[in-house]
Amino acid sequence: MLTGALITALAIFSITMFAASQIFIESLSTQSEKNATTLSQLSFDNMYQIMSKGWSREQLLDFRQDLKRTYKEQNLEFSMYRADIVNQQFGFLASDVNDDMRPLFQEVLLSKEKKVIEKNNHIRILKPLQARDTCLKCHTLAQKGDVLGIMGIEQNVGDVMRSARNEFLLLMLILTPIPVVLALWVGKRFSRSLVKSVDELDNQIVSIQQIDDLKKFAHGRSVFDYEEFDQLNRSLNQLGDKIKHIAIDRDILDFEIQLLDKLVLSSELIKDWKQHICLLMNEINHILPLYTMFVVFRTDDAEQYVIEVFWLGHPSQEAQEELEVHAKELLDRVSIFEKGSVFNVHHTYASHEPLDIKSAIQTQSKSLILDTPKIGGVVGLGVETFPPKESSRSVVVESILTTLVNVIGSIKAINKFTKELEYYATRDPLTHLFNQRVFHELLAYEVTRAHAHRYSFGLLMIDFDNFKLINDQYGHAFGDEVLQAFANAIQQVLREGDIFARYGGDEFCVILPESQMDDVKSMSYKILNATSDLKMIEPKGSVVTMTCSVGVSLYPDHAKDKEDLFMVADNMLYRVKDNGKNSLSYPEEEDLVEVYKESNDQSLFIMHSLETGEPIEPHYQPIICMETGEIAVHELLMRLRQNGELISASRFIETAEHMGLVNQMDLVLIDKALAQVQISDYRGLVFINLSPKAIVASEFIAKIKGLTEKYEVHHERIVFEITERETVHNIALLEKFVRELRSEGFRFAIDDFGSGFSSFQYLKRFPVDFIKIEGEFINNMSKNKIDLAFVESAVSMATSLGIKTIAEFIENKETLLLVKQLGIDYAQGFLLATPQPEFLNELNADLVSLIQQEETKPKKDHTY
């Protein structure tokens, strides 16, 4: 400490000495300049007096020599410069000005202003001699104010300054010991006092062994002797008081524990939270005399809120109104609520006994703001008087408020989530339109209402043209934005009361109540125009345009029940799509006959197929092992034979789904396929496409088990494929179904992996054995680096998870070789083999050779 004091004193003294030296030198320089200026003025005045009497050339020269001699005795240099106007009249007089100074004299001659120059410890003053009225008697060529000449005086102040600086430094060095000795004395005295005080404080702290010792510490004398440490003394006393209060209020801690126990979230608390608050107020009143409590929360974007006020008893009307005003003023200062928000007030009384309020109610509040879910609110307590902030009971107030605001906030959040669940049970989460289930309910209701009130209404089936191309080319995120914009554009042209729903994927439905055919057509054209005008900028900057196709049906002209009405509109939609899209189609009389006949024929054909089983024929498309070139798997596909022609089941699948018979058709197909497995002694795996209807059929797994036992096929040889496009909305039900399926030993594969939004959710939640990578990624990966990157990522992820990969849509050798190079386990496509009515034993030899050439990946385990 003494060293620090000494260093500080020396530093301060040195800075002071340097500053004083600079000030002294600057003052000396200024004074020298003033002296030179005064001398020049005196010389000018003398010259003027002599000149006014008239003088000869010899007198002028003598005067100049006398001035030079006089100035030199004073360590000054004198020079005179004669103007051209004087030389012209009185003859040339040689100047004694140096060549380097001549430009400066010329400058003064032109400016007619005095000039002072300080340079290299020299001060030069150039003063112009201007003609006065009396001068013009002799200087006839000049005018008043003209410069007749310039007088120059130069002084060397360097020697004077050096002498003065040396004298000043000598004086300061003589004074140096004084601040050093003083600093040592002050530092030593302060150090001795501080060490003594710190030792005394340390002894007091060491002596604290119990709560009573805290009281002595808190109210003892000051441990520091200097007045400057009074604030530190007071802080030490406050510390002792606070520690003492915290240490003794164990009953308060017990109350806080009980409070937490009573506010554990439960269904009962969530349901009757107001009643629990009333009971809780009585408990709080034992620790903190309480009058009232108020609660207000916001859980949406509404501008009107309810302040729930709870009273321990029944107060006067005046007290209630006073608290309402106070609460609203408080809430206006809370950022959760917008300025100008409307607050309605609701009062609840824990008891109907009169509440005696002796003085103005004091309030304290606590706010809560949550981003997810977006919830904010305020809880406040109203008492007669709050405990001092430094007391432990004030901590209780803060604790009560924190607990209440969090618990009530949690209750509000749960209520908000419940409302959202109710909302999304009826709404599409992307567009917020009604979903498919609600649409069918509303369509059925509209049919009933139209029949009762004898009016007609229209049904529009809308399909977003080429949406899949947009989704595949620009990604699902942009696809979502496009769907939202598409839905918003249609919503803008619909009337109030029209029912708009997203049926699924890129299909939408509109119910137009109380509409004639002309109204329906007019609205359809408005929708076509609104969507065709819509343009969006994709992530890379290209403009994406949109169009749609619209199929129309009218109740009761085209159908008298919802199923037929939907079928007619759906058929009209497909007619538009077959004829080039971006238009609308509505049925004429002959169209209705054709639609109903076709639907009836399809229904009869499906019923016949189920009764006899004959039209349903299994076909098998081979899936090739990319390591050996062997056929390891066959995928089971359904074909229907009608009038001797073999057709794809896709032509009948919608009718079968409307009839609820898809599941039964699947069972007939599986029965025939397993019978053929047994007859042909096929030893490979069988992949079976599973309809979403099978998931909700409780007897499906039991029937499959019966068929495998009947034909003696081991469960592990059956792999069920589920297309994620169709099951994304049934995730919970699907998970239960897959778990049951796996428990029986069957295997599970995800078809069209990457086509929907739930690929990775499936991998995370389900025990997946195979993924069949979406064929469009495979088909395009040789031409599109994004598709290639996706396939590489899918293969890498599947390998790390022990999942086998299958590439679909192999249509050329280039794609086949790339599949081999990427290390995909299996391949499927028309290049390798088309679906056949029998199990295929061998692949074309050339293709086998192509697959086996130049192994690019290490051998993989393909045992089952």
MORANOR-V843474 format. One record per helix or strand of 3 or more residues. SS is the DSSP state (~ for helix, > for strand). FROM is the first residue (numbers start at 1). TO is the last residue. If there is no record, write none. Layout:
BEGIN
SS|FROM|TO ; SS|FROM|TO
END
This chain:
BEGIN
~|2|52 ; ~|57|73 ; >|76|82 ; ~|84|90 ; ~|99|111 ; >|115|119 ; >|122|130 ; ~|134|137 ; >|147|156 ; ~|158|206 ; ~|211|219 ; ~|227|248 ; ~|250|262 ; ~|267|271 ; ~|273|287 ; >|290|298 ; >|304|311 ; ~|317|332 ; >|342|349 ; >|362|370 ; >|375|383 ; ~|392|424 ; ~|436|453 ; >|457|464 ; ~|467|474 ; ~|476|493 ; >|499|504 ; >|507|512 ; ~|517|532 ; >|535|537 ; >|543|545 ; >|548|555 ; ~|562|578 ; >|584|586 ; ~|589|612 ; >|616|625 ; >|631|642 ; >|645|648 ; ~|650|659 ; ~|662|680 ; >|685|689 ; ~|692|696 ; ~|700|710 ; ~|715|717 ; >|718|723 ; ~|724|743 ; >|747|753 ; ~|759|765 ; >|770|773 ; ~|775|780 ; ~|785|801 ; >|804|807 ; ~|813|822 ; ~|845|852
END
